[in-house]
Amino acid sequence: QVQLVESGGGLVQAGGSLRLSCAASGRTFSFYSMGWFRQAPGKEREFVAQITWRGRPYYADSVKDRFTISRDDAKNTVYLQMNSLKPEDTAVYWCAAVRGVYAQFDSQKYDYWGQGTQVTVSS
């Protein structure tokens, strides 16, 4: 069982930055690949970024070169550094965990989810 708690969301102006954190419970965090997903009002949940248990990152095209995902296994935490934010990045962001796989962009494959954190980018 893994429990995830996100933090770091908020209101920022376009062009600004935020860093989301996702703290995980459990002693086997290092065996999980971690993903970030988001859902904007009226839209479906979409993949944002993933970092595998071996530390390889993957990004959605819409955030590539602006967002950076990283993990600190000693702290059981995954981060999403978001730079050059745009109004279209406004959404609820969730972190999620899936055990021991490589690239995984399908939210339905993830086993554990946090409660979500709101990110609002004003124009």
Disulfide bonds with the S-S distance in Angstrom:
Cys22-Cys95 1.90
